Amino acid sequence: MRESIKQNKRERILKAAIELFTKKGFEMTNVESIARKAKIAKGTFYNFFEKKEDVLLYFLDKEISKSGDEIERNLSSAKTIAEQLELVIPSYIKNIFPNKEFTKVLMKERVVKIGTGKNKNELVLMQLVTELIDRAKQRNEIRQDIDSRRLAEMIFGFYTMYVIYWANGIINTKKQCIERINEVISLVIHGVGKK
């Protein structure tokens, strides 16, 4: 019961923070306004999070876990690397990027951490994609001389770029964003040279 009450407060803080980050931006949102919106005392906020950045990290951890569970349930039905990546990317986009406004906030805060080892979204996705590529190499779907990590970095780069395009309105819908990513992954996997 007590744990349930704590979890409810944590979720209220998260919901309030996401709403405020979306409406006002990350920089313009302070802990006091999050606490007020969540209908808790400011001190209660600090029982759950040290700073407002930790709310974003909690959101990412939660959504990455949700994506991981979803992917794990469905991955066995995807046989080729292209099918597997077509399952992985939409799951991440659906769960981690709920709307354009929040995506802009999240990207602004997290993109600067790409490559630093401090962006959990990047680390988890890169690890999963690298493992999928390694398995595809074992099935002789991908050449053995391809560096799995470099290929995963390319795919992550396309994923990041198209999410930014969607957030900034260059691509209109999440569905179009996913379609573009899948198209580029197909080009990478199948090649662009004439046969």
The 8 nearest C-alpha neighbors of each residue, nearest first, counted from 0:
[[1, 3, 2, 4, 5, 6, 7, 8],
 [0, 2, 4, 3, 5, 6, 7, 8],
 [3, 1, 5, 4, 0, 6, 7, 8],
 [2, 4, 0, 6, 1, 5, 7, 8],
 [5, 3, 7, 1, 2, 6, 8, 0],
 [6, 4, 2, 8, 7, 3, 9, 1],
 [7, 5, 9, 3, 8, 4, 2, 10],
 [6, 8, 4, 10, 5, 9, 3, 11],
 [9, 7, 11, 5, 10, 6, 12, 4],
 [8, 10, 6, 12, 11, 7, 13, 5],
 [9, 11, 13, 7, 12, 8, 14, 6],
 [12, 10, 8, 14, 37, 13, 9, 15],
 [11, 13, 9, 15, 37, 10, 14, 16],
 [12, 14, 10, 16, 11, 15, 17, 9],
 [15, 13, 11, 17, 16, 12, 10, 18],
 [14, 16, 12, 18, 37, 13, 17, 36],
 [17, 15, 13, 19, 33, 18, 14, 20],
 [16, 18, 20, 14, 19, 15, 21, 13],
 [19, 17, 21, 15, 16, 20, 22, 14],
 [18, 20, 22, 16, 21, 17, 23, 15],
 [21, 19, 24, 25, 17, 23, 18, 22],
 [20, 22, 101, 18, 100, 19, 24, 17],
 [23, 21, 19, 20, 24, 18, 100, 101],
 [24, 22, 20, 19, 27, 21, 28, 25],
 [25, 23, 20, 27, 26, 21, 22, 104],
 [24, 26, 20, 28, 27, 104, 23, 21],
 [25, 27, 28, 24, 29, 23, 20, 104],
 [26, 28, 24, 25, 23, 29, 20, 19],
 [29, 27, 25, 26, 20, 23, 19, 24],
 [30, 28, 31, 32, 33, 27, 51, 26],
 [29, 31, 33, 32, 34, 51, 28, 41],
 [32, 30, 34, 29, 33, 41, 35, 28],
 [31, 33, 35, 34, 30, 29, 36, 28],
 [32, 34, 30, 36, 16, 31, 35, 15],
 [35, 33, 37, 31, 39, 41, 32, 36],
 [34, 36, 38, 32, 37, 33, 31, 39],
 [35, 37, 33, 38, 34, 15, 32, 39],
 [36, 38, 34, 12, 15, 11, 35, 39],
 [39, 37, 35, 36, 34, 40, 11, 33],
 [40, 38, 34, 37, 35, 43, 41, 44],
 [39, 41, 43, 42, 34, 44, 38, 35],
 [40, 42, 44, 34, 43, 31, 39, 45],
 [43, 41, 45, 44, 40, 46, 39, 34],
 [42, 44, 46, 40, 45, 41, 39, 47],
 [43, 45, 41, 42, 46, 47, 48, 34],
 [44, 46, 48, 47, 42, 43, 49, 41],
 [47, 45, 43, 44, 48, 42, 49, 41],
 [48, 46, 45, 44, 9, 49, 43, 8],
 [47, 49, 45, 50, 53, 44, 46, 54],
 [50, 48, 45, 53, 47, 51, 46, 44],
 [51, 49, 52, 53, 48, 45, 54, 30],
 [50, 52, 53, 54, 30, 48, 49, 55],
 [53, 51, 55, 54, 50, 56, 49, 48],
 [52, 54, 56, 51, 55, 50, 48, 57],
 [53, 55, 57, 51, 52, 56, 58, 13],
 [56, 54, 58, 53, 52, 57, 59, 51],
 [55, 57, 53, 59, 58, 54, 60, 52],
 [56, 58, 54, 60, 55, 59, 53, 61],
 [59, 57, 55, 61, 56, 60, 62, 54],
 [58, 60, 56, 62, 61, 57, 63, 55],
 [61, 59, 57, 63, 58, 62, 56, 64],
 [60, 62, 58, 64, 59, 63, 57, 65],
 [61, 63, 65, 59, 64, 94, 95, 60],
 [64, 62, 66, 60, 65, 61, 59, 67],
 [63, 65, 67, 61, 62, 66, 60, 68],
 [64, 66, 62, 68, 63, 67, 69, 61],
 [67, 65, 63, 69, 64, 68, 90, 91],
 [68, 66, 64, 70, 65, 69, 71, 63],
 [67, 69, 71, 65, 66, 70, 64, 72],
 [70, 68, 66, 72, 67, 71, 65, 73],
 [71, 69, 67, 73, 72, 68, 74, 66],
 [70, 72, 68, 74, 69, 73, 67, 75],
 [73, 71, 69, 70, 74, 68, 75, 67],
 [74, 72, 70, 71, 75, 76, 69, 77],
 [73, 75, 76, 71, 77, 70, 72, 83],
 [74, 76, 77, 73, 78, 72, 71, 83],
 [75, 77, 74, 73, 78, 83, 82, 72],
 [78, 76, 83, 82, 74, 75, 79, 73],
 [77, 79, 76, 82, 80, 83, 75, 74],
 [80, 78, 82, 81, 77, 83, 135, 140],
 [79, 81, 83, 82, 135, 84, 131, 132],
 [80, 82, 84, 79, 83, 85, 185, 188],
 [83, 81, 85, 79, 77, 80, 84, 86],
 [84, 82, 80, 86, 77, 85, 81, 79],
 [83, 85, 87, 86, 81, 82, 88, 80],
 [86, 84, 82, 83, 87, 88, 181, 81],
 [85, 87, 83, 84, 88, 89, 82, 90],
 [88, 86, 84, 90, 85, 89, 70, 83],
 [87, 89, 91, 90, 85, 86, 84, 92],
 [90, 88, 92, 91, 87, 93, 86, 177],
 [91, 89, 93, 87, 88, 92, 66, 94],
 [92, 90, 88, 94, 89, 93, 95, 66],
 [91, 93, 89, 96, 95, 90, 94, 88],
 [94, 92, 90, 91, 89, 96, 95, 97],
 [95, 93, 91, 62, 92, 96, 90, 97],
 [94, 96, 92, 62, 91, 93, 97, 59],
 [95, 97, 102, 92, 98, 94, 93, 101],
 [98, 96, 95, 94, 93, 101, 102, 99],
 [99, 97, 101, 100, 96, 102, 166, 173],
 [100, 98, 166, 102, 101, 103, 97, 165],
 [99, 101, 103, 21, 102, 98, 104, 166],
 [100, 102, 21, 104, 103, 99, 98, 105],
 [101, 103, 99, 105, 96, 100, 104, 106],
 [104, 102, 106, 100, 101, 105, 166, 107],
 [105, 103, 101, 107, 102, 106, 25, 108],
 [104, 106, 102, 108, 107, 103, 109, 101],
 [105, 107, 109, 103, 110, 108, 104, 102],
 [108, 106, 104, 105, 109, 110, 103, 111],
 [107, 109, 105, 106, 110, 104, 111, 112],
 [108, 110, 106, 112, 111, 107, 105, 118],
 [111, 109, 112, 113, 106, 107, 108, 118],
 [110, 112, 109, 113, 108, 107, 106, 114],
 [111, 113, 110, 109, 115, 118, 117, 114],
 [114, 112, 110, 115, 111, 118, 121, 109],
 [113, 115, 116, 112, 118, 117, 121, 111],
 [114, 116, 117, 112, 113, 118, 111, 122],
 [115, 117, 114, 118, 122, 113, 112, 119],
 [118, 116, 115, 112, 119, 113, 114, 122],
 [119, 117, 121, 120, 112, 116, 113, 122],
 [120, 118, 122, 121, 123, 117, 60, 59],
 [121, 119, 123, 118, 122, 124, 63, 59],
 [120, 122, 124, 119, 118, 123, 125, 113],
 [123, 121, 119, 125, 124, 120, 126, 118],
 [124, 122, 126, 120, 125, 121, 119, 127],
 [123, 125, 127, 121, 126, 122, 120, 128],
 [126, 124, 128, 122, 127, 123, 121, 151],
 [127, 125, 129, 123, 124, 128, 122, 130],
 [126, 128, 130, 124, 129, 125, 123, 131],
 [127, 129, 131, 125, 130, 126, 151, 124],
 [128, 130, 132, 126, 151, 127, 131, 147],
 [131, 129, 133, 127, 132, 128, 126, 134],
 [132, 130, 128, 134, 133, 129, 135, 127],
 [131, 133, 135, 129, 134, 130, 147, 128],
 [134, 132, 130, 136, 135, 131, 129, 147],
 [133, 135, 137, 131, 136, 132, 130, 138],
 [136, 134, 132, 138, 140, 137, 133, 141],
 [135, 137, 141, 139, 133, 134, 138, 140],
 [136, 138, 134, 139, 135, 133, 140, 141],
 [137, 139, 135, 136, 140, 134, 141, 133],
 [140, 138, 136, 137, 141, 135, 142, 143],
 [139, 141, 135, 138, 136, 142, 137, 80],
 [142, 140, 136, 139, 135, 143, 145, 132],
 [141, 143, 144, 145, 136, 139, 140, 135],
 [142, 144, 145, 136, 141, 139, 146, 137],
 [143, 145, 142, 146, 141, 147, 136, 139],
 [146, 144, 143, 142, 147, 141, 150, 149],
 [145, 147, 149, 148, 144, 150, 143, 151],
 [148, 146, 150, 129, 149, 132, 145, 151],
 [147, 149, 151, 150, 146, 129, 152, 125],
 [150, 148, 152, 151, 146, 147, 153, 145],
 [149, 151, 153, 147, 152, 148, 154, 146],
 [152, 150, 148, 154, 149, 153, 129, 128],
 [153, 151, 149, 155, 150, 154, 156, 148],
 [154, 152, 156, 150, 151, 155, 149, 157],
 [153, 155, 151, 157, 156, 152, 158, 150],
 [154, 156, 158, 152, 153, 157, 151, 159],
 [157, 155, 153, 159, 154, 158, 152, 160],
 [158, 156, 160, 154, 159, 155, 161, 153],
 [157, 159, 155, 156, 161, 160, 180, 154],
 [160, 158, 156, 162, 157, 161, 155, 163],
 [159, 161, 157, 163, 162, 158, 156, 164],
 [160, 162, 164, 163, 158, 159, 176, 157],
 [161, 163, 165, 159, 164, 160, 166, 158],
 [162, 164, 166, 160, 161, 165, 167, 159],
 [165, 163, 161, 169, 167, 162, 166, 170],
 [164, 166, 170, 162, 168, 163, 167, 169],
 [165, 167, 99, 163, 164, 168, 103, 162],
 [168, 166, 164, 165, 169, 163, 103, 99],
 [167, 169, 165, 170, 171, 166, 164, 172],
 [170, 168, 164, 167, 165, 171, 166, 163],
 [169, 171, 165, 168, 164, 172, 176, 175],
 [172, 170, 168, 165, 169, 175, 173, 176],
 [173, 171, 175, 174, 170, 176, 165, 168],
 [174, 172, 176, 175, 177, 165, 171, 92],
 [173, 175, 177, 172, 176, 178, 89, 171],
 [176, 174, 178, 172, 177, 173, 179, 170],
 [177, 175, 173, 179, 174, 178, 161, 165],
 [176, 178, 180, 174, 175, 179, 89, 181],
 [177, 179, 175, 181, 176, 180, 182, 174],
 [180, 178, 182, 176, 181, 177, 175, 183],
 [179, 181, 177, 183, 182, 178, 158, 184],
 [180, 182, 184, 178, 179, 183, 85, 185],
 [183, 181, 179, 185, 180, 184, 178, 186],
 [182, 184, 186, 180, 185, 181, 187, 179],
 [185, 183, 187, 181, 186, 182, 188, 180],
 [184, 186, 188, 182, 183, 187, 189, 181],
 [187, 185, 183, 190, 189, 184, 188, 191],
 [186, 188, 184, 190, 185, 189, 183, 191],
 [189, 187, 185, 186, 190, 184, 81, 141],
 [190, 188, 186, 187, 185, 191, 184, 192],
 [191, 189, 186, 187, 188, 192, 185, 193],
 [190, 192, 186, 193, 189, 187, 194, 188],
 [193, 191, 190, 194, 189, 186, 187, 188],
 [194, 192, 191, 190, 189, 186, 187, 188],
 [193, 192, 191, 190, 189, 186, 188, 187]]
